[in-house]
Amino acid sequence: MKVGEQAMYLAQLKGVDKQSARKRLIAQFEKFEIDGWWNRKVEELSKGMQQKIQFIVTIIHQPKLLIFDEPFSGFDPINVNLLKTEILDLQQKGATIISQPTIWPLLKNYVTISP
């Protein structure tokens, strides 16, 4: 199965209509600079690429609650900043973010932390 097909399937499973799913996914793929991977086979993805796709598919239906376990693990500093920006954007749009304390230092200047 191709990456874009699988992402579309998962978005639709989460209740996103086909047209919205495609529009949102293309925007996220471009934002994460992986738009060239849309028609590649899933088996060809590196671990980092898999993590990016998993993150995109996790947020594509704009959930109100997100629970992360080591969301930045394995990412280089550029991708950590990209993920951090996305997490903060979700929080600003009203999503509740729950995570282990190890990411709090990266977010402490931007969000309210309740131990």
Secondary structure, DSSP 8 states (H G I E B T S, - for coil): -BHHHHHHHHHHHTT--HHHHHHHHHHHHHHTT-GGGTTSBGGG--HHHHHHHHHHHHHTT--SEEEESSTTTT--HHHHHHHHHHHHHHHHTT-EEEE-GGGHHHHTTTS----
